[in-house]
């Protein structure tokens, strides 16, 4: 298969590439040091990426940012990062990418544990994650040409614990390689409309 991985240079993205390369042709996309450049907050950038790469069998997104902020300090401006990147950025990869995905292909997006297991300062990210999950479930019944759509909800990963562990007190981190297996399941399986939880 020809598989586009957006956010391929990130902690989880690198493990996804490692898990899928070999039998598949992997196109790595991101802001820096990738096969193709993309900024998912820009619809024009997404359009340019798809025009450059042509048709693919699967699109995986392992990118998307949101701010960590206490609700009492969460302004519309601070909240906008999660809306533009984690929420709209991922959805736009689907809306602008459907004609570039082959029949019976797939999209796999990324949500996250904090939408179901809240953490302090995580409301903005949880909002974006929950929106993506709802979009995936609702869109799955209308996707054309047998295209499937799923999302993966990872726990905090071991590789990010030193940097982010203080936000996730009491959580049991998981290796990024285990999270990557859920993306493999989405790409190679037949299920659609699912949010695969990796806890």
C-alpha positions in Angstrom: 0.0 0.0 0.0 0.9 3.6 -0.5 0.5 5.3 3.0 0.8 8.9 3.9 1.9 9.5 7.5 1.4 13.1 8.6 3.5 13.9 11.7 5.9 11.2 10.8 8.9 12.7 12.6 7.1 12.8 16.0 7.4 10.4 18.9 4.4 8.3 17.8 4.8 9.1 14.1 8.2 7.5 13.9 6.9 4.3 15.5 4.0 4.2 13.0 6.5 4.5 10.1 8.6 1.7 11.6 5.6 -0.5 12.1 4.3 -0.1 8.5 7.4 0.3 6.4 8.8 -2.7 4.5 5.8 -4.1 2.6 4.3 -0.6 2.1 5.4 2.6 0.4 5.5 5.3 3.2 5.3 9.0 2.4 6.3 11.0 5.4 4.8 14.5 5.8 5.4 17.2 8.3 6.6 20.7 8.9 10.3 19.8 8.7 12.6 17.1 7.4 9.9 15.0 5.6 9.2 13.7 2.1 6.6 16.4 1.7 5.9 19.6 3.7 2.5 20.3 5.3 1.0 22.6 7.9 -2.3 21.1 8.9 -3.6 24.4 10.2 -3.6 25.6 6.6 -6.2 24.2 4.1 -4.0 25.5 1.2 -1.0 23.6 2.6 -3.0 20.5 2.8 -4.3 20.9 -0.7 -0.7 21.4 -2.0 0.5 18.3 -0.2 -2.2 16.1 -1.7 -1.6 17.6 -5.2 2.1 16.7 -4.8 1.7 13.1 -3.6 -1.1 11.9 -5.8 -3.3 9.0 -4.9 -2.7 7.0 -1.7 -4.3 3.9 0.0 -4.2 5.3 3.5 -3.8 8.6 5.3 -2.6 8.6 9.0 -2.3 11.7 11.1 -0.1 11.6 14.1 0.1 15.4 14.4 -1.9 18.2 16.1 -1.3 20.6 18.9 -3.3 22.1 21.8 -2.4 24.3 24.7 -2.3 23.1 28.3 -4.1 25.7 30.3 -6.3 25.9 33.4 -10.0 26.6 32.5 -9.9 29.8 34.5 -7.0 31.0 32.3 -8.3 29.5 29.0 -9.0 32.4 26.7 -10.5 32.1 23.2 -7.1 32.9 21.8 -5.4 30.2 23.9 -8.1 27.7 23.0 -7.8 28.5 19.3 -4.6 26.4 18.9 -6.4 23.2 19.7 -9.3 24.1 17.4 -7.1 25.1 14.4 -4.5 22.2 14.8 -5.8 19.2 16.6 -9.5 19.5 15.6 -9.9 21.4 12.3 -6.5 20.3 11.0 -7.3 16.7 11.3 -10.8 17.0 9.9 -9.5 19.0 7.0 -7.1 16.2 6.1 -10.2 14.1 5.6 -12.4 16.7 3.9 -9.6 17.7 1.4 -8.2 14.2 1.1 -11.2 12.0 0.2 -10.6 12.4 -3.6 -7.0 11.5 -3.1 -7.6 8.2 -1.3 -8.2 5.1 -3.4 -11.4 3.0 -3.2 -11.5 0.9 0.1 -8.7 3.0 1.5 -8.7 4.6 5.0 -8.0 7.6 7.2 -6.7 7.2 10.8 -6.7 10.3 13.1 -5.4 10.8 16.6 -7.4 11.7 19.7 -6.1 11.1 23.3 -6.8 9.8 26.8 -7.6 13.1 28.4 -11.0 13.4 26.7 -12.2 10.3 28.7 -9.9 10.6 31.7 -9.5 14.3 32.4 -6.4 15.9 33.7 -5.8 19.4 35.1 -5.2 22.0 32.3 -6.4 19.5 29.7 -9.8 20.9 28.8 -8.7 22.5 25.5 -7.0 19.3 24.3 -9.9 17.2 25.5 -12.4 19.4 23.6 -10.4 18.9 20.4 -10.0 15.1 20.9 -13.7 14.7 21.6 -14.6 16.6 18.5 -12.3 14.4 16.4 -13.8 11.2 17.9 -17.4 12.4 17.2 -16.5 13.4 13.6 -14.9 10.0 13.0 -18.0 8.1 14.3 -20.5 10.2 12.3 -18.4 10.5 9.1 -17.9 6.7 9.0 -21.5 6.1 7.9 -21.1 8.4 4.9 -17.6 7.9 3.6 -17.6 7.2 -0.2 -16.2 4.3 -2.2 -15.7 2.0 0.8 -13.2 4.4 2.5 -12.9 3.7 6.2 -12.2 6.2 9.0 -11.0 5.5 12.5 -9.1 7.2 15.3 -6.5 6.1 17.9 -6.7 7.4 21.5 -3.2 6.9 23.1 -2.4 7.2 26.7 0.7 9.3 27.7 3.6 7.5 26.1 6.7 6.4 27.9 8.9 8.4 25.6 7.2 11.7 26.6 7.0 11.0 30.3 10.0 13.1 31.3 8.5 16.1 29.5 4.8 15.7 30.2 4.5 13.2 33.1 3.7 16.0 35.6 0.4 16.5 33.8 -0.5 12.8 34.1 -0.1 12.0 37.8 -1.1 8.3 38.5 -1.3 7.4 34.8 0.6 4.3 33.5 2.5 5.3 30.4 2.6 3.0 27.4 5.4 2.6 24.8 4.9 4.5 21.5 5.5 1.2 19.7 2.3 -0.2 21.3 0.3 2.9 20.2 1.6 2.4 16.7 0.0 -1.1 16.6 -3.4 0.5 16.8 -2.7 2.5 13.6 -1.6 -0.7 11.9 -4.9 -2.3 13.0 -6.8 0.6 11.5 -4.9 0.6 8.2 -4.9 -3.2 7.7 -8.2 -4.1 9.2 -11.8 -3.7 8.0 -13.4 -1.8 10.9 -14.6 1.8 10.6 -15.9 4.5 12.9 -13.9 3.2 15.8 -11.7 5.0 18.4 -9.0 2.6 19.4 -8.0 3.2 23.0 -4.4 2.3 23.9 -4.2 2.4 27.7 
